[in-house]
């Protein structure tokens, strides 16, 4: 038996939690957070790279650039479907180390590819797809952390892991514009590239957009391997976890989490390019990182608020906030290339990111509560052993649903950038896409209110 395996884990028992569980759970959480942050950074790195490609000699159309921005979302979301079930099969420690180490492949690949303007577009598409490794990690990371914490603290723990992990989106959009201006790795990092726009030129090391993450990924992989734990109680085969596909609440929460996290990651991926197209006189990289930063930090706050007020109530109001913000974005955007207010556009997007972050936390707080309540209802009045097994089964199902809903929602990282691109190609503006998003949020409000938030809801949470 591995020394990293914990055979007895009872976080719902107060004495165990205070004496042993809390410290162990905290150690696993604080190793998980930077690993997840790096995963998000690699997943979203193309959102920054595409802005610079035309200026160093790559001749791609706007639609091709939107494809490079969108494909990591497509592959990341698809990988999450499989990653959702990996922790109970392989163990949280082992899978965290493997999945974090896999980020080295796209990070190194991008570093070499962007140094040559003759690199083919298909190669760039493959590298964009490989960045989906970072997107996949979220599903397994959240499932893993959910096993370590009791019901009363799941909102906090999942909010911290996801919220600070989501900071990777903001970090990549803040760090990359800085490191590509200098020879961080000296001769080891390759020659500089000439950036040119409107007659102005400067030297740029765009390869650092990939290379800068390599040492941190290596360190995080080692920390996960030697510092985290596997839980025997979390072990389950795929067939045991596959019961979630028969659960109504799994599919309902997929819909709602697509509205929150799908919006967060999709808006994050497309925000720099949308700014560049709608407000060409504005440098998008001066502002783009702020949206994901607001979304990530508001997710941390949303987890705490949801523990106090209940996830359903917070989710309901977050969708109202998001609708108001999208209406504001539509109001402040240029119409036919004329008018518009970047300040208004920017602040409405900040409000939108805040709404997505709060909703991310509140929906994820709902999931373990729903499944624990469902299993405890079924075990009520039965022997103690049956009731204890109900908690174990609920935690396994809840973790699988956390992962699977995050997989479905991650397709937002593909559909939102692609919706912008399609809307602009067909109508000349992204307005149609934004109106479609509003319609989707209305459906989310209806589901949240009827199933979870109204006075006599069947599953109040």
N, C-alpha and C positions, 0 to 999 in steps of 0.2 A: 504493500500500500504506500502510495506517495506521501511524503511528509507534508505536502501542500494540501492534502485532502482533509476536510473537516467532516467527521462522521455524524456528529450531533449538532444540530442547528435549530434552536427554538426561539426565534426573535420575539414571538408573541408572549413568551414567559418573562415577566418583569425582572426576576432575579437573574436569569441567564443573560438577559439583554444588558443589564447594568454591570454585571461582573465580567463578562467575556465578550458578548456579542457586539456591543456598541463600538468598542475599540477596533475589533477585527473588521467590522463593516466599514468603519471610517477609513482604515488603511486601504482596503480594496477600492473604496470610492475615490480616494485622492490619487491613486495610481491610474484608475480608469479615466478620470477627467482629462489629464493632458494627452492621453492616448486618443481619446475621442476628439479633442481639439485639433490634433494633428490630422486625424481622419477627415474632419470637415475642411481643414485648410487645403488638403490635397484634392478633395472632391470639388471645391469651388475655385481652384487656381485658374481655371480657364476664363472665369469671369473677368480677371485682370489681364491675362495674357492676350486675349482677343483684342482688347483696346489698343494694344501696342503693335500687333502684327502688321497692319497696313503701313505704319510709319517706318518700319525697318525693311520693307521691300516685299512683303508677302501680298500678293494681289488677289484677295478674297472679296467676294461680294458681301453685302450686309446679311443676306440670307445664309451664306456659308458660315459667317461669323456666329450667327444665332444658332446654327447647328452645332458648332464647336462648344458653345455655351450650354446647349441643351442636352447633348449626348451623355455627359457624366451623370445627369439626372436620370436618364433612361436606364443606363447600366446599373447605377447605384440602387435605384428602386428595385430592379429585377434581382440583384444580388441580395437585397434585404429579405426577399421572400425565403431564400435558402438560409441566410444568416440567422433568421428568426429562431430556427430550430437547432442551431449548432451548440449553444452553451450546455443544454441538458445532455447532449450526445458526447461532446468532447471535454466539457468542463470549462468554466469561465476563465481560469488562469491560462490554460493552454490555448484556448481559442483567441483570447485577447492578444496574446503574444504573436500568434500566427497571423492574425488579421492585421495587426499593426505593422509587422514586418513586411507584409505584402505591399505596403504603401511605397516602399523603396523602388518598386518597378516603374510606376508612372513618374515619380519624382525625378529619377535619374534619366528616364526616357525623354521627358520634356526638356531637361537641361541640355541634352545633346541635339534634339530635333530643331529647336529654335535658333541654333547657331548657324544654320545653313538655309538661306532663302530658297534653295532648290529642293528642300524637303517636300515630298509630295503631299497633297491634301489628304489622300487616303491614310498616310502615316499619321497625320495629325488627328484624323477621325479615330484611329485605333487608340492613340494615346488618350484622347478624350474619353473613350469608352473605358480604358483601364483606370482612369481616375474614379470610376464607379466603385473601386475597392474601398475608397474612403467613405462613400455613401452607405455601402453595405454594413460597415462597422457599427453604425448607430443601433441597428436592430439587435445585434447580439450584446452590445454594451448595456443597453437599457434593460434587456431581459435579465442579464447577469446581476446588475445592481438591485433589481426588484426582489431577488431571492434573499438578499442580505438584510432587508429592513422590515420592521413590523408595520402593520397597517397604518398606525398613527403617524409614522414618519416617512411613508412612501412618497408623499407629495414633495417633501423637502428633499429627499435623496434623489428622486428622479428629476426634480427641478434643478438641483445642483449639477448632476451629471449631464443632463441635456443642455441646461442653460449655459454653463461654463464651457461645455463641449461645443455648443453652437457658436461660441466666441471665435472658433476657428475660422468662420466665414469672415468675420470682421477683421481678425488678425491677418488673414491672407490679403485682404484688400487694403490693409494699412501697411503691412511689412513689405510686400512685394514692390510697390512703387518706390520704396526707399532703397532696398537692396539691389535693384536693377540699375541704380545710378552709380554703383561703385564695384571695384574688383574685389569682392569679399574673399574669394578663395585664391587670389593672386594668379600665378601661371597655371595652377591646377584647375581653375575655373573656366579657361578658354579665353579667346580674344574678345574684345569689345565689338559691338555692332553700331552702325551709324544710324541714328534716329533722325528723320527729316520730316518737317511739316511747315508749310507756308514760308519756305525759304530759310527757316532756322534749322540748324543741325546740332546734335550733341551725341556723346558716346553713351552707349547703353549695354548692360550685361543682362539681357532678358533671360539668359539661361539660369540666372540665380533664382528665378521664380520657381524652378524645380529643385535646384541643388541646395537651397538654403534649408530645406526641411530634412535632408538626409541624416545629418548627425543627431538631430532631435528624435527622428523616427527610430534610429538604432538604439539610442538611450532608453526611449520609452518601451521598446520591445524587451530589452533586458530587465527593466523594472517590473514589467508585467510577469515575465517568466519567473523571476526570483522573489517577487514581493506579494503576489496575489494568491488567492486560495480557490480551490474547487470545493463544492458542497455536494456531499453524497445525496442529500435530500433533494437536490435539484436534478438528479439523473433521470432521464426519460428518453425513450426511443421516439423516433419520428411518429410512429403509429399512435403512441400514447398522447402525443401533443396534437395530432391531427384531428382530435375530437373538436377543436375550436372551430373547424369549418362547418360544424353542425349548430354552432351557437349563434343565435340571432344577434346578440349584442356585439359579437365580433364584427359583423358586417356593418352594423349601425355605427360603431366607433371608427371603422375604417373611413366611412363617409365624413364623419365629423373631424377626424384628425387630418384628413386631406384638406379640409377647409382651413385648419390652423397651421399645422406644420407644412403641408403642401404649399400653402401661400407663403410662409416664411422663406422656405428654401427656394421656391420659384422666383419670388421677388428679388431675393438676394443674388441669384445667378444672373438675372437680367437687368438689375438696377444700373450698373455702370454703362452698359450699351444703350439702354433706354435714355439715360441722361445725354449721352453723346449724340444720339440721333435727334432728340427733341430740342436740346439746347446746345447746339454745336460750339458755341463760344465758351462753354463751361468745361473745365477739366474734370471729368467724372471721378477720377481717382482721388481728387481732393475731398470728395463727399461720400463716395459709395460705401466706404467701410462703416459709416455711422449708422446706416439702416440695420444691418445685421447686429451691430453692437447694441442698439436699442432693443431689438428683438430678443437677443440672448439674455441681456440683463433683466428684461421684463419677464422672461420665462422663470428666472430664479424667484422673482417677487411673486409671480403667479402661483408657483408651487406652495409658497407659504400661505398666501391668501386663500387658496383652495382648501388647504388643510383646515382652515378656520371657518370658511363660509360654505364649503361644499363645491365640488368640481362642476356640477351641472349649472348652478346659478352663475358662476364665473364664466363658464363657456358661453352661456346664452348672451350675456352682456358683451363679451368680447366680439361676437359676430355683429352685433349692432354697431359697435365701435368701428369695425372693419368696413362695414357698408358706408358709414359716414365718411370715413377717410378716403375710400375709393371715389365717392362723389366729389370730394374736395380735389383729388388728383385730376379728375376729369375737368373740373372748373378751371384749374390753373394751367392746364397744358395748352400749348399753341394750337390754334385751329388753322389748318392749311398752311402751316409754317409761319403764321402771323400771330403776334401777341403772345400771351402766356406770361406767367410769372414764375421764375425759377424758385424764388423764396417760398411762394405759396405751395408749389409743387413739392419742394423738398420737405417742408414741414408736414404736409399731408401724408407723405410717405413715411415720415418718422412716426406719425400717429398710427398709420397702418401697420408698421413693423411692431409697435408696442402692442397693438391688438393681437397680432399673430403670436407674439411671445407669451402673453398672458394666456391665450387660448391653448397654446401648446402644452403648458403646464397643467391647466385645468382638465383638459381631455385625458391626459395621461394619469392624472390623479383619479379620474372616474373609473378607469379600467380595472385596477386591482380591487377597488371597492365593490364594483358590480359583481365580479366573479367570486369574491369572498362572501358577499351577501347571498348570492345564489346558492353556493354550496352549503353555507351554514343553515339556510332555510330548509334545504333538503335533508340535513342531518339533525335538525331540531328534534329533541325528545328521544334520540337514539343513544346507545351506549357511548361512553367517553372516547373509546378508541375510534369509533366511527366519526365522532366530531373532530378529533385530532387529525384523522386522515382527510377529512373534508378541507381542513386548512391547507394541508400539503397539496392536495389536488387543485385547490383554488389558486395557490401560488404558482403551480406549474402552468395551469391554463392562462392565468393572468399574464405571466411572463411571455408565453407564446403569443398571446394577443397583442401585448405591447410591441413585440417585434414585428408581427405580421401587419398590424395597422400602420406602423412606421414604414413598412415596405410599400404598401399601397399609396400612402400619403407622399412618399418621396417622388412619385411620378410627377408631382407638381414642379419639381426641378426641371423636368422636360417640357411639360405642357405649357407652363406660363411663358418661358422664353419663346417656345415655338408658336404659341398663340399670338404673342406680339409680332413675331416675324410674319406670320400668315395674315394677320389683320393689316399690317402695314403694306404687305404686298398686294392685298386685294382692295383696300380702301384708302391707302395713303396715310393712315394713322392707327395707333393702337387702341382707339376708343372702343371699338367693337369687342375686343378682348376684355377690356375692363368692365363693360356692361354685362358680359357673360359671367364674369367672376361675381358680380353683385347678385345675379340670379342664383348662382350656386350657394352663396351665403344665406339667402332667404330660405332655401331648402334646409340648410343646417339649423337655422333658428327653429323651424317647424319641428324637426326631428328632436332637437334638444328639449324643447318645451314639452312636447307630447309624451316622450318616453321617459324623461329624467327630471325635469325641472318643475312641472306643474304640481298642484297641491296633491292630487291623487294619482300621481305617476306610478306605474307598476314597479319601477326600479329607481327610487329616489337616491341620488348620490351627490 
